[in-house]
Amino acid sequence: MPFRRSGRRSVEPLRSAPDNHPWLAWNRRRGDGPGLALVLAGLGFIAEQRGDADRALAYHRDGLAVAATTKDPRSVALALEGLAGAYSLSGEGERATRLLGTAAATRERAGAPHPPAERGGDVERIAARLRATMDEATYTREFTAGTRRTHEAEALAETDPRAP
């Protein structure tokens, strides 16, 4: 979402009615899972950057549910990164750190690192926020624990309340 990367967080359609954003409707009408997951991630990151943990969680959970149906590990990794940002705002730092670990391992296993334009952005901002709330040993322990989980298991755990 180029408007997000430009740093503009006051995009008019999002200010007035983010749930009716035209890209959401367009992707839903087309049944475009990857596109919908990407738009939901963008809206979730905007909510996170505005400090709205509840809205960020809602967008990223919806995005994760959609991403999981695409079988695209990059889409799932992006949703997990987004959830990490939302959880970092809501006081669930260890959970957020594990999700960053799972997302990083997923990208590595898929051979799909962040594109150059996305490096230094969301993940680094979220990791810095998390590191500011815990000691480095805790951050490393939780991140490493996350790398041992698969994106499928993490997606199930985040979208199905009955999952372990």
C-alpha positions in Angstrom: 0.0 0.0 0.0 2.0 2.9 -1.3 0.2 5.5 0.8 1.3 3.8 4.0 4.9 3.5 2.9 4.9 7.3 2.1 4.2 7.9 5.8 0.7 9.3 5.2 -1.5 8.1 7.9 -4.4 10.4 7.4 -5.7 9.1 4.1 -9.3 10.4 3.8 -11.1 7.1 3.1 -9.4 5.6 6.2 -10.3 8.6 8.4 -14.0 8.6 7.7 -14.8 4.9 7.2 -11.9 2.4 7.2 -14.2 -0.6 7.2 -15.7 0.6 3.9 -12.3 1.3 2.3 -12.8 0.8 -1.5 -9.9 -1.7 -1.8 -11.5 -3.9 0.8 -14.7 -4.0 -1.1 -13.0 -4.5 -4.5 -10.9 -7.4 -3.3 -13.9 -9.0 -1.5 -16.0 -8.7 -4.7 -13.3 -10.3 -6.8 -12.6 -13.1 -4.2 -8.9 -12.0 -4.2 -7.5 -13.6 -1.1 -3.9 -12.4 -1.5 -5.1 -8.9 -2.3 -7.6 -8.8 0.6 -4.9 -10.1 3.0 -2.6 -7.3 1.8 -5.2 -4.5 2.2 -6.2 -5.8 5.7 -2.5 -5.9 6.7 -2.0 -2.3 5.5 -5.1 -1.1 7.4 -3.9 -3.0 10.5 -0.5 -1.4 10.3 -2.1 2.0 10.0 -4.2 1.3 13.1 -1.1 0.1 14.9 0.8 3.2 14.1 -2.1 5.3 15.3 -2.0 3.4 18.6 -5.3 1.7 18.1 -4.5 -1.8 19.3 -8.1 -3.1 19.1 -8.6 -2.1 15.5 -5.2 -3.3 14.5 -5.9 -6.7 16.1 -9.2 -6.9 14.3 -7.7 -6.1 10.9 -4.7 -8.4 11.4 -6.8 -11.3 12.6 -9.1 -11.0 9.6 -6.0 -10.7 7.4 -4.5 -13.8 8.9 -7.7 -15.8 8.4 -7.7 -14.8 4.7 -4.0 -15.3 4.3 -4.2 -18.8 5.7 -6.6 -19.8 3.0 -4.1 -18.6 0.3 -1.4 -21.1 1.3 1.0 -18.3 0.6 3.6 -18.3 3.5 4.5 -14.6 2.7 0.9 -13.5 3.3 0.7 -15.4 6.6 4.1 -14.0 7.7 2.9 -10.4 7.0 -0.3 -11.1 9.0 1.8 -12.5 11.9 4.1 -9.4 11.8 1.0 -7.3 12.0 -0.5 -9.2 14.9 2.9 -8.8 16.6 2.6 -5.0 16.3 -1.0 -5.0 17.6 0.0 -7.3 20.6 3.0 -5.0 21.3 0.5 -2.2 21.9 -1.7 -4.3 24.1 0.9 -5.4 26.6 1.4 -8.9 25.2 5.1 -8.4 24.4 6.3 -12.0 24.7 3.5 -13.3 22.5 4.3 -10.5 20.0 8.0 -11.5 20.0 7.2 -15.1 19.3 5.0 -14.1 16.4 7.9 -12.0 15.0 10.1 -15.1 15.3 7.6 -17.3 13.5 7.2 -14.7 10.7 10.9 -14.4 10.3 11.4 -18.2 10.1 8.5 -18.5 7.7 10.0 -15.9 5.4 13.4 -17.7 5.6 11.9 -21.2 4.9 10.0 -19.8 1.9 13.0 -17.9 0.5 11.0 -14.7 0.7 12.7 -12.0 2.7 11.2 -8.6 2.9 11.6 -6.7 -0.3 14.1 -3.9 -0.2 11.4 -1.2 0.0 10.0 -2.8 3.1 13.2 -3.3 5.0 13.6 -0.9 7.9 9.8 -0.5 8.3 7.2 -2.3 10.2 9.1 -5.3 11.7 12.0 -3.1 12.8 9.6 -0.6 14.4 7.7 -3.4 16.2 10.9 -5.1 17.3 12.2 -1.8 18.7 9.0 -1.3 20.7 9.3 -4.8 22.1 12.9 -4.5 23.0 12.1 -1.4 24.9 9.7 -3.3 27.1 11.8 -6.4 27.9 15.4 -7.4 28.5 17.4 -8.7 25.6 17.5 -12.3 27.0 13.7 -12.4 27.1 13.4 -11.0 23.6 15.9 -13.6 22.3 14.3 -16.5 24.1 10.8 -15.6 22.8 11.9 -14.8 19.3 13.8 -18.1 19.1 10.8 -20.0 20.5 8.7 -18.4 17.7 11.2 -19.6 15.0 10.4 -23.2 16.1 6.7 -22.8 15.2 5.3 -23.2 11.8 3.2 -20.5 10.2 0.3 -23.0 9.9 0.4 -23.8 13.6 0.6 -20.1 14.5 -2.2 -19.2 12.1 -4.4 -21.9 13.6 -3.6 -20.8 17.2 -4.5 -17.2 16.4 -7.7 -17.9 14.5 -9.2 -20.9 16.3 -9.8 -20.3 20.0 -9.9 -24.1 20.6 -6.4 -24.6 19.2 -3.6 -25.3 21.6 
